[in-house]
Amino acid sequence: MAKFSATFPRVGASTSLGVGEMDQGTSSELVKIYDIILGQSAATSYLASDAVFLWRFQRHTLGPGTGGTVTPQLLDLADSSSTNMTLLNGLSTNPTLTANAFLLHVPLNQRMTFRWLAVQGGEMVLPATGAGNGITILTPTASDTSATVQCMIHYETGGG
C-alpha cells in the first residue's frame, strides 16, 4: 500500500463549487483517507475580522468534475508512485454529488487549524469500483469568500 499527501487550496469565491475532489479515475484501488488538516494559508493579519467556514466532505458519483490538477506526493519514496486517481482543485464544475452522503462536517473559524485523524478502521473509504466514485471537498458556507484556506489530505491506496 502506497501512502500519499495532496493539498487542495481554496481557489475563488464560490461557495457552490468544490474546493477539490478525489475521484477513482480509471483505478480499481481501494483508497482510504486517514488524515485531514484544514486551515488558513495566509497571514492572520490579512483579516479585518474573523471568518467562518463550513467544510464538507461529500460522496459523489459520475465524476470527475472540472478543475486544476493536483499532483499527489508520496510519503515514502520507496513505494510505487503509480496511481490512476484523479485529484482536482478549484472546481469549475462539480461532479454529481450523492444526496445526503456527508462523511464529515467541520465548522471552523478561519484563524484556527483543525486536524481529523481516523482511528484504525475508521478511515473514509473510496470504493474500489472504478471511475466516477469519490469524495468532493466543499465550503458551502463561508463568511469571507476571499479568504485563503486549504485542505491537506493523507491517504493510502492498495487492495481492491
C-alpha positions as CSV (number, residue, x, y, z in Angstrom):
1,M,0.0,0.0,0.0
2,A,1.4,3.4,-1.0
3,K,0.7,6.5,1.1
4,F,0.3,9.9,-0.4
5,S,-0.3,13.6,0.6
6,A,-2.3,16.0,-1.5
7,T,-3.1,19.7,-0.9
8,F,-6.2,21.4,-2.1
9,P,-6.1,25.2,-1.7
10,R,-9.5,27.0,-1.9
11,V,-9.5,28.9,-5.2
12,G,-12.1,31.6,-6.0
13,A,-15.0,32.9,-4.1
14,S,-17.7,30.4,-4.9
15,T,-19.5,28.5,-2.1
16,S,-21.4,26.3,-4.6
17,L,-18.3,24.8,-6.3
18,G,-16.0,22.3,-4.7
19,V,-12.6,23.2,-3.3
20,G,-11.4,19.9,-4.7
21,E,-12.2,16.3,-5.4
22,M,-10.7,12.8,-5.2
23,D,-12.0,10.5,-7.9
24,Q,-11.2,6.9,-8.6
25,G,-10.5,7.8,-12.3
26,T,-9.6,4.5,-14.0
27,S,-8.4,3.0,-10.8
28,S,-10.0,0.0,-9.1
29,E,-7.8,0.5,-6.0
30,L,-9.2,0.8,-2.5
31,V,-8.4,4.3,-1.2
32,K,-8.5,5.2,2.5
33,I,-8.3,8.8,3.8
34,Y,-6.8,8.7,7.2
35,D,-5.7,12.3,7.9
36,I,-7.2,15.7,7.0
37,I,-5.8,19.1,8.0
38,L,-7.9,22.2,7.4
39,G,-6.6,25.8,8.0
40,Q,-5.6,29.2,6.7
41,S,-2.7,29.6,4.3
42,A,-2.4,33.4,4.6
43,A,-1.1,35.6,7.4
44,T,-3.7,36.2,10.1
45,S,-3.2,40.0,9.7
46,Y,-4.9,39.6,6.3
47,L,-8.3,39.5,8.0
48,A,-10.1,42.5,9.3
49,S,-12.4,40.2,11.2
50,D,-12.8,36.5,11.8
51,A,-14.3,34.4,9.0
52,V,-16.2,31.2,9.5
53,F,-16.2,28.2,7.0
54,L,-18.2,25.0,6.9
55,W,-16.0,22.3,5.4
56,R,-18.0,19.4,4.0
57,F,-16.7,16.1,2.6
58,Q,-19.4,14.6,0.4
59,R,-19.5,11.4,-1.7
60,H,-20.0,11.8,-5.4
61,T,-20.7,9.6,-8.5
62,L,-20.4,10.4,-12.1
63,G,-17.1,12.3,-11.6
64,P,-14.8,13.8,-12.2
65,G,-15.8,17.5,-12.3
66,T,-13.7,20.1,-14.0
67,G,-10.7,21.8,-12.2
68,G,-7.0,22.1,-12.0
69,T,-4.9,19.0,-11.5
70,V,-3.4,18.2,-8.1
71,T,-0.2,16.2,-8.0
72,P,-0.1,13.8,-5.0
73,Q,3.2,13.4,-3.2
74,L,4.5,10.0,-2.0
75,L,5.1,9.9,1.7
76,D,7.6,7.0,1.4
77,L,9.7,7.3,-1.8
78,A,10.3,3.5,-1.7
79,D,6.6,3.0,-2.5
80,S,5.2,2.8,-6.1
81,S,4.3,6.2,-7.3
82,S,1.7,5.0,-9.8
83,T,-1.9,5.8,-9.2
84,N,-4.8,6.3,-11.6
85,M,-6.7,8.5,-9.3
86,T,-8.0,11.9,-10.4
87,L,-7.3,14.8,-8.0
88,L,-8.7,18.2,-8.9
89,N,-8.6,21.6,-7.3
90,G,-10.7,24.8,-7.7
91,L,-13.6,23.1,-9.4
92,S,-15.4,25.0,-12.1
93,T,-17.9,22.1,-12.5
94,N,-18.8,19.8,-9.6
95,P,-19.2,16.0,-10.1
96,T,-22.7,14.6,-9.4
97,L,-22.9,14.8,-5.6
98,T,-24.6,12.0,-3.8
99,A,-27.6,13.4,-1.9
100,N,-27.1,13.5,1.9
101,A,-23.9,11.4,1.7
102,F,-21.8,13.6,4.0
103,L,-18.7,11.9,5.5
104,L,-17.5,14.9,7.6
105,H,-18.7,18.4,8.5
106,V,-16.3,20.8,10.1
107,P,-17.5,24.3,11.1
108,L,-14.2,26.2,11.5
109,N,-13.1,29.7,12.3
110,Q,-10.5,30.7,9.7
111,R,-7.9,31.6,12.3
112,M,-7.9,28.0,13.6
113,T,-6.3,24.8,12.3
114,F,-8.3,21.6,12.5
115,R,-7.0,18.1,12.2
116,W,-9.2,15.0,11.7
117,L,-7.3,11.8,12.3
118,A,-9.1,8.5,11.7
119,V,-8.9,5.8,14.3
120,Q,-7.7,2.5,12.8
121,G,-10.6,1.1,10.8
122,G,-12.4,4.4,10.8
123,E,-10.9,5.9,7.6
124,M,-13.0,7.5,4.8
125,V,-13.1,4.9,2.0
126,L,-13.4,5.5,-1.7
127,P,-14.9,2.3,-3.0
128,A,-12.8,0.2,-5.4
129,T,-15.5,0.4,-8.1
130,G,-13.7,2.4,-10.7
131,A,-14.4,5.7,-12.5
132,G,-16.8,8.3,-11.2
133,N,-16.8,7.5,-7.5
134,G,-15.1,9.7,-5.0
135,I,-15.2,12.5,-2.4
136,T,-15.8,16.2,-3.1
137,I,-14.4,18.8,-0.7
138,L,-16.8,21.7,-0.3
139,T,-17.1,25.0,1.6
140,P,-20.9,25.6,1.2
141,T,-20.9,28.3,3.9
142,A,-18.1,31.0,4.1
143,S,-18.4,34.3,5.8
144,D,-15.4,35.7,3.8
145,T,-15.3,34.3,0.3
146,S,-12.0,35.9,-0.5
147,A,-10.1,34.2,2.4
148,T,-7.3,31.9,1.6
149,V,-7.8,28.4,3.2
150,Q,-6.7,25.0,2.3
151,C,-7.1,21.3,2.9
152,M,-4.4,18.7,3.1
153,I,-5.3,15.0,2.9
154,H,-3.2,12.0,3.6
155,Y,-4.4,8.8,2.1
156,E,-3.3,5.3,1.2
157,T,-4.0,3.2,-1.9
158,G,-3.9,-0.5,-2.4
159,G,-6.1,-3.6,-2.2
160,G,-9.3,-3.7,-4.2
